[in-house]
Amino acid sequence: MALASTRPEGVTVEVKIGVQNVAREIVVDASGTEEEIEAAVHTALEGKPLVLTDTKGRRVLVPGGALGYVEVGEPSRGRVGFGV
């Protein structure tokens, strides 16, 4: 029996990751809640890699020891169409 998900469909969170000794930041539109992303960051700070999945199912892995900062944005709904 499958359990129903309480996560609203189509909601993403923009995550900006600063890596030590790298000039550019990594920006990921991650699927998951703010709490799940925060838990993943806390795990990474214990020495494990930070693993996030984007909206297309691709995984981004960053070594925990290389994290400079992580900025978690507000959740937003996916956009449809050509307008901004």
C-alpha positions as CSV (number, residue, x, y, z in Angstrom):
1,M,0.0,0.0,0.0
2,A,1.5,3.4,-1.0
3,L,1.3,6.3,1.3
4,A,0.1,9.6,0.0
5,S,2.7,12.4,-0.1
6,T,1.9,15.5,1.9
7,R,4.3,17.6,-0.4
8,P,2.5,19.8,-2.8
9,E,3.2,18.9,-6.4
10,G,5.2,21.3,-8.5
11,V,6.9,23.1,-5.5
12,T,10.6,23.7,-5.7
13,V,13.1,25.5,-3.5
14,E,16.0,27.5,-5.0
15,V,19.3,26.5,-3.2
16,K,22.5,28.5,-3.7
17,I,25.7,26.6,-2.6
18,G,29.0,28.4,-2.2
19,V,32.0,26.0,-2.4
20,Q,35.3,26.9,-0.8
21,N,38.0,28.2,-3.2
22,V,35.6,28.3,-6.1
23,A,34.5,31.7,-7.5
24,R,31.1,30.7,-8.7
25,E,28.2,29.4,-6.7
26,I,26.0,26.4,-7.6
27,V,22.3,27.1,-8.0
28,V,19.9,24.2,-7.8
29,D,16.1,24.3,-8.1
30,A,15.7,21.4,-5.6
31,S,12.7,19.3,-5.1
32,G,11.9,18.8,-1.4
33,T,10.8,20.9,1.5
34,E,13.0,23.5,3.3
35,E,13.2,21.1,6.3
36,E,14.5,18.3,4.1
37,I,17.1,20.5,2.5
38,E,18.2,21.9,5.9
39,A,18.5,18.3,7.3
40,A,20.7,17.4,4.3
41,V,22.9,20.4,5.0
42,H,23.3,19.5,8.7
43,T,24.3,16.0,7.6
44,A,26.9,17.4,5.2
45,L,28.3,19.6,8.0
46,E,29.1,16.3,9.9
47,G,31.5,15.3,7.1
48,K,29.2,13.5,4.6
49,P,28.4,14.9,1.1
50,L,25.5,17.3,0.5
51,V,23.2,15.5,-1.9
52,L,20.3,17.4,-3.5
53,T,18.0,16.3,-6.3
54,D,16.8,18.9,-8.8
55,T,13.4,19.1,-10.5
56,K,14.5,17.0,-13.4
57,G,15.7,14.2,-11.2
58,R,19.4,15.0,-11.5
59,R,21.5,14.7,-8.3
60,V,24.1,17.3,-7.2
61,L,26.7,16.1,-4.7
62,V,29.1,18.5,-2.9
63,P,31.7,17.3,-0.4
64,G,30.6,18.4,3.1
65,G,34.1,19.7,3.9
66,A,34.1,22.0,0.8
67,L,30.9,23.9,1.7
68,G,31.3,27.6,2.2
69,Y,27.7,28.5,2.6
70,V,24.2,27.3,1.7
71,E,21.3,29.7,1.0
72,V,17.8,28.2,0.9
73,G,15.2,30.3,-0.8
74,E,11.5,30.4,-0.5
75,P,9.4,27.6,-2.0
76,S,7.8,28.4,-5.3
77,R,5.4,26.8,-7.7
78,G,6.6,25.7,-11.1
79,R,5.8,28.1,-14.0
80,V,3.9,27.1,-17.1
81,G,4.1,29.0,-20.4
82,F,6.4,31.5,-21.8
83,G,5.7,34.5,-19.6
84,V,7.7,35.4,-16.6
